[in-house]
Amino acid sequence: MDSIQMSHFILFFIVLSAVLAVTFGDNSTDSGWLLRIKSKLVDPAGVLERWSPRAHICSWNGLTCSEDEAYVIGLNLSASRLSGSIPRELWNLVSLQTLDLSLNFLTGSIPPEIGQLQNLRTLFLYSNNLSGKIPPEIGLLKKLQILRIGDNMLVGQIPPNIGNLTELRVLGFAYCQLNGSIPAEIGNLKNMISLDLQKNSLSGLIPTEIHDCEELQNFAASNNKLDGEIPASIRKLKSLQNLNLANNSLSGLIPTEISHISNLQYLNLLGNRLNGEIPLELNHLVQLQKLDLSSNNLSGSINLFNIQLQNLEVLVLSNNALTGSIPSNFCLKNSNLQQIFLAQNKLSGGFPLELLNCSSLQQLDLSNNNFEGELPPSIDKLENLTDLLLNNNSFRGSLPPEIGNMSNLKNLYLFDNMITGSVPVEIGKLQSLSTIYLYDNQMSGIIPIEITNCSSLTAIDFFGNHFSGSIPETVGRLKNLVLLQLRQNDLSGPIPPSLGYCKKLQQLALADNKLSGVLPATFRFLSELSTFTLYNNSFEGPLPESLSYLRNLKIINFSHNKFSGTIFPLTGSNSLTALDLTNNSFSGSIPSRLAASRNLLRLRLANNHLTGNVPPELGQLTELTFLDLSFNHFTGEVPSQLSTCQKLQHLLLNNNQFTGRMPSWLGSLQELGELHLSSNNFHGQVPAELGNCSRLLKLSLHTNNLSGEIPQEIGEFTSLNVLNLQRNNLSGSIPPTIQQCKKLYELRLSENFFTGPIPSELGRLTELQVILDLSRNHLSGEIPSSLGNLLKLERLNLSFNRLQGDVPSSLGKLTSLDMLNLSNNHLQGELPSTFSLFPLSSFSGNDKLCGPPLPSCTDSTGHENNRLSSTAVISIIVAIVFTSTVICLVMIYIMFRIWCNWRKVSISNSSEGAGIEQKREEKWMYGDEKKRKGEYWRVMNSMALVPSQNHEHISSSCIFHAKMDAKTMENNLV
């Protein structure tokens, strides 16, 4: 019986021990679980190496034991580079009060078993790669005081039962991907002093229940999607010191109730949609040290006064619509203000002299406002100023020499103003000056040599002024110089050799000046140089071979100079992204070594004297987007290896001596937007494969020997703006598929052998504007009336074809035309009235055209009638002359007969006496005439028909030249 009782006692003790071990834990049990945990984690740093059964558990790294060392109460493996998922065995350490696995590389989700750690007071899992949702079981940790699990990839909503953690003091869910709204249950956390929810995707309103967190000192919910107004109940958070609601979508007015949070030291509301004026009540926040209201829609004047905000150190009001000037009592002499940022508002007036009282000021940004006037000489009162940003205003006048007294000045931004005059030599006193930006002003004079005394200078930007003279010879003293931007001035002379000793120089921009001479050999020391631009100057001579040592060059632009020789020295860098040598006198071939710059995007070598074949190695430049080799003397065929440059958008090979067929592989360059192969010796057909280049904007193939028809695939160029195929040997009809190129604004097909009619479909190209040129072909038929739809067209040339018929009246609607040529066709009929202002030459060679500026069609018809009438008149005149001649002859004949008769009578009187005469007279008298003897002769005498004796011979031979005796005359008279 005793033995049985003893057995029961032992069994009871074992069970009790097991229960107590599970309930309260002991280090022997914990060590087992911990060794399992070790086996589940990846420990590259060997942090867990001391975890061994041979050592006492309380000596293990990262562990904290209870005072009696009976069980483990703390596990801290923060920043141990551990990876893997959170081991589930961890939840068997039921005595844990602190668990810190932060700043590791743990993955997976937070297991729901975490709810078993009922004794947990502190839980740190932040800055890992944990994912999934926050388990609702976390709400079971009733003793939890600090919970920080942010900076992970957690998603989903904040579980409402977070409100069960009534002992919670610190809650950190920042830098996750949480969404949904802030649960109203957050108001249950009455002991909470810090709530960090920033950098999530939380939305909705800020819950009014938050005012119940009366102990709250820090509330950060920036960079979310919160909207609505800031709740007025926030005034109840009397203990609040830091309020950060930046970068949300909060709207409405800034609540005046904020002024009741008397302990507030930091207020950040930037990047919202707050509007209205800055509440005057904010001046009651006497503890405020930092105030940021930037990037809102605030308007009105600045209602903040340093006389009340005496602890204010940082004031940021940038990017609003604030107006007016800075108030006179804005700044006190004993002010603590160190940073004032008022950029990008609508503030106006002169330089605010009130700011000169802020002697503690270190950073002042008034940029992008409407300030004007001159900079005050007393600006040197700001003796502690390190950053002065006055750019993008309307300041004028010269730079005051007193600026040289601001010995702490590091950054001086005065660009984009109207400052004139020269740079004061006193600038050389600024030994701390690091950056000076004076670009886009109207400054002039020489660059003072004293500026090279500013040994801390890293950046000089004088772009877009009128500085003249030479670059200071002592520029090489600026050993820290990284940027030298002197572009677009009037600088002249050579580059000083000492510039080559600015060995930290990364960007050198001397373009758009009047600089000349050769490049100094000292440039070989500029090993850090990445951007080198000298374009639009008068540099000359060959490039120094030492430039090939500049291995970090990325951008080179030497265009529009007079450089000569080979381009080989510029191929030393394998990092080139852009090389532009346009408009120089370089000669020789393209070095194949250039292909080593695999990141090259733009290669422009146009307008030089380069010769030889294009190296096939250029096909290795697979990132190339712009290739311009135009206006050189390249020969041979275009290498097919260029087909691997699949990112090419601009390919310009025009005005060279390339031969062979136009490459069909061009169709594989589907990013191509501009293809210019004109003025070469290409022959054969336009490849149909070119239709694959559907993004093409400009296609120029003019002045080659291309033949055959335009492929139907031309219609695939739906984005095409310019098509120029003139001066080739193309034939056939113009394909109607060209109507699909609806964005064309320039179409040139002249000087080919196209036949057939002009397609009416051309009338659908309603974006045509620059020109439609179909001249010098063999086109026939009528001009389609649909061309009248091209209302934007400025030039139309259809000359030297075989067009016929009337000029369509619809062309009269082309009111944008300033050049028209329809000459040398077979057109007829009346021109549209709107064509009257064009010269006659526009219509010459069309004999049947009429209407202004040609003769009117009415006049033209009249001229035809006049020609017919003239013929009739001539006929009539001939008839009249002939009739008159006949009449004249008849009358002469009659006169001759009368004379002859008179002659006979005269002879008879003289030979036979009066009797015969009387008998003769009676013969000629009939009726009444017998009563008028002698009157006949009086009439004849009055008609001068009586011949005199002097004309006897002439009369007798007149007309007929015949001699007749009296007998014959008498017989004739009878």
Buried (B, 14 or more C-beta within 10 A) or exposed (E): EEEEEEEEEEEEEEEEEEEEBEEBBBBEBBBBBBBBBBEEBEBEEEBBEEBBEEEEBBEBBBBEBBEEEBBBBBBBBBBBBBBBBBBEBBBBBBBBBBBBBBBBBBBEBBBBBBBBBEBBBBBBBBBBEBBBBBBBBBBBBEBBBBBBBBBBEBBBBBBBBBBBBEBBBBBBBBBBEBBEBBBBBBBBBEBBBBBBBBBBEBBBBBBBBBBBBEBBBBBBBBBBEBBBBBBBBBBBBEBBBBBBBBBBEBBEBBBBBBBBBEBBBBBBBBBBEBBEBBBEBBBBBEBBBBBBBBBBEBBEBBBBBBEBBBBBBBBBBBBBEBBEBBBEEBBBEEBBBBBBBBBBBEBBBEBBBBBBBBBBBBBBBBBBBEBBEBBBEEBBBBEBBBBBBBBBBBBBBBBBBBBBBBBBBBBBBBBBBBBBBBBBBBBBBBEBBBBBBBBBBEBBBBBBBBBBBBEBBBBBBBBBBBBBBBBBBBBBBBEBBBBBBBBBBEBBBBBBBBBBBBBBBBBBBBBBBEBBBBBBEBBBBBEBBBBBBBBBBEBBEBBBBBBBBBEBBBBBBBBBBEBBBBBBBBBBBBBBBBBBBBBBEBBBBBBEBBBBBEBBBBBBBBBBEBBEBBBBBBBBBEBBBBBBBBBBEBBEEBBEBBBBBEBBBBBBBBBBEBBEEBBBBBBBBEBBBBBBBBBBEBBBBBBBBBBBBEBBBBBBBBBBEBBBBBBEBBBBBEBBBBBBBBBBEBBBBBBBBBBBBBBBBBBBBBBBEBBEBBBBBBBBBBBBBBBBBBBBBEBBEBBBBBBBBBEBBBBBBBBBBEBBEBBBBBBBBBEEBEBBBBBBBBBBBBBBEBBEEBEEEBBBBBEEBBBBBBEEBEEBEEEEEEEEEEEEEEEEEEEEEEEEEEEEEEEEEEBBEBBBBBBBBBEBBEEEEEEEBEEBBEEEEEEEEEEEEEEEBEEBEEEEBEBEEEEEEEBBEBEEEEEBEBEEBBEEEE
